[in-house]
Amino acid sequence: MTARSITIVSALVGAMLCQASGAAAENGVPVRAPAAQGESSAIATDVRIGGDDKQTRFVVDLNRKIDLAAFTLADPYRVVVDLPQTTFKLPAKAGEQSRGLVKAFRYGLIMQGGSRIVIDAKGPVRLEKAFVLDAAEGQPARLVLDLVATDRASFMRNLAFGKNPTPSASARPSEPAPKVEGDARPLIVLDPGHGGIDNGTKGSGGELEKDVVLAFAQTLREKLENGGKYRVAMTRSEDEFIPLGERVRFARARSAGLFISLHADALPRREGQAEGATVYTLSENASDAEAARLAETENKADVIAGVDLTAEPDDVANILVDLAQRETKTFSMQFARTAVEELKTAARLHKHPLKSAGFKVLLAPDVPSVLVELGYMSTKDDLKLLTSASWRSRTAQALAQAVDNFFTPRVAGTGGGRN
């Protein structure tokens, strides 16, 4: 991590520890409202946006009063609101509302016990007020944000002075490490992409990538565990947001023998159609323009959730790539080739099924890692397969066989396989 990054993180953490007085928040100073005691997850039932391009009020109806921490971020301009775990029962397409200073907004679970609302602003804004009202006179409890237009210089000056806090806690994989005492079986880490506030790509019928890949990961886990040869862990086992860096650390901390990140791509309409599964390995230089586009899109996943403290400048990312162990790269490529061969028997493959690109989630220097794009959510025939239980079972079995083929010679040989 660069000295600049450390300074920024320290400032953000320090700001988060400051307690705000009163109900107002000056451009990101955290606001906390006393929560009702002894109650379970809050429920958000409706949202309203009013105002104009100079001042806008954002209101969320709640079943009870809760804490909140609100702050702003730049490039793109966003307002982030961290909440205790909240169930969102908002009207369909609520987040697509555009009014006043609000372009759109997203919401969802970012960790066990924590949820987030991210408001995309049309320009630099000042968070003038952020508070939660108690239910009264027939009105529900309400979360209220008042946004006021400002200029970029003022906005960036406030950011530079460290007035914005980090979230109250980072979203981390919640699944405990599998027991390893006396168990020498290789550990396979499955990484269902996206989750929580980050939906990933979307199918024509409203299908979400985060749900498709989680279902596939659960099926693959079952296939691997049924064989009895491996321990299996998942970076997420439910609909929650996990930052890219945490996914990598999850695998490294457990000395994983293999890391498989699962996704489903989509092409913008203007770029035509594509179909089939693709297996990616890490490379500084993408194997083609499509691989570069996909890596750039996936690497922005942390920004979806409003805060990206794990992202480093390009020069640091390049150093990490350079430091990736040559043996690990070789093993990653071996598994990728094996996976492509096995997937041929069960799934439709892309015309160029083996590619490389600079995916942040593949940066572990000591864990063989691949990213599998199972198909295209934007292609009708692929989407039909991706949501088919029978296809999911066949394809998961093919990947499980690839894992077998990858580990068998290593485990049976000189003991060179990882745990």
ZIJO-V554136 format. One record per helix or strand of 2 or more residues. SS is the DSSP state (a for helix, b for strand). FROM is the first residue (numbers start at 1). TO is the last residue. If there is no record, write none. Layout:
# ZIJO-V554136
ss=SS from=FROM to=TO
ss=SS from=FROM to=TO
This chain:
# ZIJO-V554136
ss=a from=3 to=17
ss=b from=42 to=51
ss=b from=55 to=62
ss=b from=68 to=73
ss=b from=78 to=84
ss=b from=86 to=88
ss=a from=94 to=96
ss=b from=102 to=111
ss=b from=114 to=121
ss=b from=125 to=133
ss=b from=141 to=149
ss=a from=152 to=160
ss=b from=187 to=192
ss=a from=209 to=227
ss=b from=231 to=234
ss=a from=244 to=253
ss=b from=258 to=265
ss=a from=269 to=271
ss=b from=277 to=282
ss=a from=289 to=299
ss=a from=301 to=304
ss=a from=314 to=323
ss=a from=326 to=343
ss=b from=349 to=357
ss=a from=360 to=362
ss=b from=369 to=376
ss=a from=380 to=386
ss=a from=389 to=412
